[in-house]
Amino acid sequence: MQKINLLVLTLYTSIISYGQIIETVYLNAKDSTTNMYVAVAPDKEPAKSFMVLLDGFGNAPKDVLIQTDLPKYASQQGILTIIPLLKTGPSYFGTDTASQQSLKEIINLVVTKYQLKGKDLYIGGFSIGGTCAVKYSGLSVQENYPIKPTAVFAIDPPLDWERYYNAAKRVVRLSNPAEVNGEVFYMINRIEKEMKGTPKTALKNFYAHSPYSFSDTAQKAIKNLIKTPIMIIAEPDIQWWLKERGYDYSYNNITDHAAMINELKRLGNKNAVLVTTTGKGFRKPGNMRHPHSWSIAEPGQIIKWLQSK
């Protein structure tokens, strides 16, 4: 009864404060840790369109509501927001087949549940969530999904797993192992596992997984995005990274962002946009300075851009 009352109070407060309805849906009654989503809907009218937001590695949908006002702004514009936790869980890799299939299933389910057939789908995310969103957009074209994103955005996502892997290995080579952030070692091992090798032994797998590959002269992945409006948002504060982590541009996602947007423009995508910010990266609660944060994306700017497409 206490849990029920708490849920009712949360919904009531949300409706009064922000003009939105928040609903949590578990797709497996026996599992409350994966395969679910939070829906943030306009409270006074049916949704005109819908947006899927994917959080970064290790986070849960509720974290998105803490870090960004994007769902609130979206609801004010008649957009239903879906924040999923895929079957692959908080530690999802994003570009792997299981994560992509789970994302596709959730999108198909919400289209039916909320009567969204024929309405615009926007998709975006932060960090690896952005990687997942860009990969899904490309696959939706490649595989001719019946539901394709009208536009996609990503907030500081890694896009080229070959670049990321080589840069992470370089960080280790240049450092005292005891001083290396554990995330670097984790990602090296995780990438080798997901790719079933290294760039030297399994380069084709790196190309297949990556939403963008600098060394793939065939441009196979991004050719699927030539007609898709795409916005990448980044805060490449190299001074912060040098001081706080000892990382240079090789281990900064901006290298992927600029290269991908440049190639898309050269391929004819007139709606490929790179937005760079300065001094906007702060994490909640506490507003801790970090350029790799949801806060670098200005909600009003994103919603306006999405609706213009």
C-alpha positions as a printed Julia matrix, in Angstrom:
309×3 Matrix{Float64}:
  0.0     0.0     0.0
  2.89    2.34    0.8
  4.37    1.79   -2.68
  1.01    2.42   -4.33
  0.53    5.66   -2.42
  4.02    6.79   -3.36
  3.33    6.14   -7.05
  0.05    8.05   -6.93
  1.77   10.97   -5.21
  4.5    11.02   -7.87
  1.96   11.12  -10.71
 -0.11   13.78   -8.99
  2.9    16.01   -8.37
  4.12   15.6   -11.94
  0.74   16.56  -13.43
  0.38   19.65  -11.27
  3.97   20.82  -11.59
  4.85   20.12  -15.17
  1.7    19.29  -17.12
  2.83   15.75  -17.77
  1.91   12.19  -16.84
  4.7     9.81  -15.84
  4.11    6.08  -16.25
  6.48    3.19  -15.53
  5.89    0.03  -17.56
  7.59   -3.33  -16.91
  7.44   -5.66  -19.89
  8.31   -8.73  -17.83
  6.29   -9.04  -14.61
  9.07  -11.18  -13.09
 11.88   -8.7   -13.79
 12.09   -5.14  -12.51
 15.75   -4.63  -13.44
 15.6    -4.7   -17.27
 13.15   -4.62  -20.19
 11.05   -1.66  -19.06
 10.46    1.99  -19.84
  9.3     5.24  -18.34
  6.76    7.18  -20.4
  6.37   10.95  -20.0
  3.17   12.05  -21.75
  1.3    15.33  -22.26
 -1.58   15.45  -19.77
 -4.2    17.38  -21.74
 -4.05   16.04  -25.3
 -3.01   12.96  -27.3
  0.63   12.92  -28.32
  1.39   14.56  -31.67
  4.68   12.63  -31.97
  7.0    10.6   -29.78
 10.64   10.62  -28.73
 12.83    7.79  -27.46
 15.61    8.84  -25.06
 18.44    6.46  -24.16
 20.68    7.09  -21.17
 24.37    6.36  -20.85
 26.14    3.27  -19.57
 25.16    2.04  -16.11
 22.17    4.35  -15.65
 18.41    3.89  -15.25
 15.48    5.77  -16.87
 14.79    7.74  -13.69
 18.29    9.2   -13.97
 17.32   10.89  -17.23
 14.54   12.77  -15.44
 17.11   14.06  -12.97
 19.77   15.07  -15.48
 17.71   16.79  -18.18
 14.44   18.66  -18.71
 14.07   17.27  -22.23
 11.01   15.1   -21.36
  9.31   18.09  -19.7
  9.9    20.36  -22.69
  8.78   17.61  -25.04
  5.48   17.1   -23.19
  4.78   20.83  -23.38
  5.09   20.54  -27.16
  2.77   17.53  -27.37
  5.56   14.96  -27.63
  5.4    11.65  -25.72
  8.82   10.61  -24.38
  9.83    6.98  -23.89
 12.92    6.29  -21.75
 13.72    2.58  -22.02
 15.91    0.17  -20.11
 16.62   -2.54  -22.65
 16.71   -6.28  -22.1
 20.5    -6.05  -22.06
 20.31   -3.98  -18.85
 22.1    -0.84  -17.6
 25.48   -2.13  -18.79
 24.26   -2.43  -22.37
 26.71   -1.94  -25.24
 24.16   -0.23  -27.43
 25.3    -1.32  -30.88
 25.1    -5.07  -30.28
 22.36   -7.13  -31.87
 20.55   -7.89  -28.59
 20.32   -4.22  -27.59
 19.16   -3.15  -31.03
 16.51   -5.88  -31.15
 15.22   -4.94  -27.7
 15.0    -1.28  -28.7
 13.07   -2.21  -31.84
 10.63   -4.32  -29.8
  9.96   -1.5   -27.32
  9.36    1.02  -30.11
  6.89   -1.34  -31.79
  5.1    -1.93  -28.47
  4.69    1.75  -27.59
  3.42    2.57  -31.08
  0.57    0.13  -30.47
 -0.03    0.99  -26.79
 -0.19    4.76  -27.29
 -1.72    4.73  -30.8
  1.27    6.37  -32.45
  1.12    4.76  -35.89
  1.92    7.3   -38.58
  3.29    9.86  -36.1
  6.85   11.17  -36.16
  9.47    9.3   -34.15
 12.48   11.17  -32.8
 15.32    9.26  -31.16
 18.31   10.4   -29.18
 20.5     9.71  -26.22
 23.5    10.51  -24.08
 26.91    8.85  -24.37
 26.44    5.18  -25.3
 22.7     5.91  -25.44
 23.47    8.28  -28.3
 25.59    5.58  -29.92
 22.62    3.22  -29.68
 20.25    5.83  -31.15
 22.47    6.59  -34.16
 23.01    2.88  -34.8
 19.26    2.23  -34.67
 18.6     5.03  -37.15
 21.06    3.56  -39.64
 19.72    0.02  -39.21
 16.13    1.21  -39.65
 17.07    2.38  -43.13
 19.3    -0.58  -43.96
 16.69   -3.13  -42.85
 13.71   -1.02  -44.01
 11.93   -0.97  -40.64
  8.27    0.09  -40.89
  8.95    2.64  -38.14
 11.94    4.85  -38.92
 13.12    7.91  -36.98
 12.24   11.27  -38.51
 15.36   12.74  -36.88
 18.1    11.6   -34.52
 20.33   13.39  -32.02
 23.17   12.24  -29.81
 24.92   13.89  -26.88
 28.67   13.2   -26.87
 28.45    9.6   -28.11
 31.39    7.37  -29.03
 30.73    6.45  -32.66
 33.84    4.67  -33.93
 34.76    1.65  -31.83
 38.07    1.21  -33.66
 39.13    4.75  -32.72
 37.89    4.33  -29.18
 39.74    1.03  -28.69
 43.05    2.29  -30.09
 42.8     5.49  -28.03
 42.07    3.55  -24.85
 45.08    1.3   -25.46
 47.19    4.45  -25.93
 45.96    5.87  -22.61
 47.19    2.7   -20.9
 50.51    2.76  -22.76
 51.21    6.36  -21.73
 50.16    5.93  -18.11
 51.15    4.38  -14.84
 48.65    1.46  -14.69
 47.75    2.32  -11.09
 46.62    5.79  -12.22
 44.42    4.69  -15.13
 40.69    5.12  -14.65
 39.11    1.66  -14.32
 36.62    2.53  -17.05
 39.47    2.49  -19.6
 40.43   -1.11  -18.8
 36.77   -2.13  -18.69
 36.05   -0.69  -22.13
 39.12   -2.31  -23.69
 38.01   -5.73  -22.44
 34.35   -5.1   -23.29
 35.11   -4.01  -26.84
 37.33   -7.05  -27.43
 34.48   -9.24  -26.17
 31.77   -7.58  -28.27
 33.93   -7.45  -31.42
 35.37  -10.93  -30.87
 38.86   -9.55  -31.31
 40.85   -6.39  -31.91
 41.0    -4.07  -34.94
 43.92   -6.16  -36.18
 42.05   -9.47  -35.93
 38.36   -8.53  -36.37
 38.17   -5.19  -38.18
 35.0    -6.19  -40.06
 33.2    -6.58  -36.72
 34.27   -3.08  -35.69
 32.82   -1.76  -38.95
 29.6    -3.73  -38.44
 29.06   -2.43  -34.88
 30.14    1.19  -35.28
 27.65    3.88  -36.36
 30.66    5.54  -38.01
 34.1     4.24  -38.98
 36.89    6.65  -39.92
 38.95    3.97  -41.65
 36.04    2.43  -43.6
 36.56    4.07  -46.99
 33.36    2.41  -48.25
 31.42    4.52  -45.68
 28.98    1.62  -45.32
 27.39    2.62  -41.98
 26.84    6.32  -42.6
 25.52    5.91  -46.13
 22.31    4.71  -44.45
 22.01    8.16  -42.82
 22.34   10.37  -45.89
 18.65   11.3   -45.79
 18.23   11.32  -41.99
 18.45   14.64  -40.1
 21.09   14.17  -37.42
 22.42   16.45  -34.7
 25.49   15.67  -32.59
 26.08   17.79  -29.47
 29.5    17.92  -27.8
 31.53   19.96  -25.35
 35.14   19.18  -26.29
 36.73   20.92  -23.31
 40.23   19.68  -23.96
 41.72   21.71  -21.08
 39.4    19.93  -18.61
 40.24   16.52  -20.02
 44.0    17.2   -19.97
 43.91   18.45  -16.38
 41.38   16.05  -14.86
 42.07   12.84  -16.79
 45.26   13.28  -18.8
 43.35   12.6   -22.05
 44.03   14.37  -25.35
 41.89   14.63  -28.48
 42.52   11.01  -29.47
 40.39    9.85  -26.51
 37.78   12.57  -27.0
 34.57   11.68  -28.83
 34.68   14.97  -30.74
 37.01   13.32  -33.26
 34.19   10.94  -34.24
 31.58   13.7   -34.26
 33.39   16.13  -36.54
 34.53   13.42  -38.95
 31.08   11.82  -39.23
 29.21   15.09  -39.74
 31.79   16.22  -42.3
 31.45   12.99  -44.29
 27.65   13.09  -44.15
 27.65   16.65  -45.48
 29.99   15.64  -48.29
 27.65   12.73  -49.1
 24.77   15.18  -49.47
 23.07   15.23  -46.05
 21.96   18.86  -45.71
 20.58   18.23  -42.22
 23.74   16.95  -40.54
 24.6    19.3   -37.69
 27.43   19.44  -35.14
 26.73   21.64  -32.11
 29.66   22.42  -29.81
 29.22   24.08  -26.42
 31.41   25.73  -23.81
 31.0    25.65  -20.05
 27.61   23.9   -20.02
 28.61   20.47  -18.76
 27.46   19.85  -15.18
 26.05   16.72  -13.57
 23.2    16.63  -11.09
 22.74   16.47   -8.2
 25.38   18.88   -7.01
 26.16   20.42  -10.4
 29.57   18.77  -10.61
 31.58   20.08  -13.55
 31.91   17.49  -16.33
 31.81   18.21  -20.09
 30.44   14.71  -20.74
 26.94   15.41  -19.4
 23.28   15.64  -20.43
 23.34   19.34  -19.57
 25.33   20.32  -22.67
 22.15   19.73  -24.69
 19.7    22.63  -24.43
 16.19   21.12  -24.36
 14.43   23.96  -26.17
 16.98   23.96  -28.98
 16.7    20.2   -29.5
 12.89   20.11  -29.49
 12.7    23.04  -31.91
 15.19   21.37  -34.24
 13.41   18.0   -34.09
 10.03   19.5   -34.88
 11.46   21.47  -37.8
 12.35   18.17  -39.49
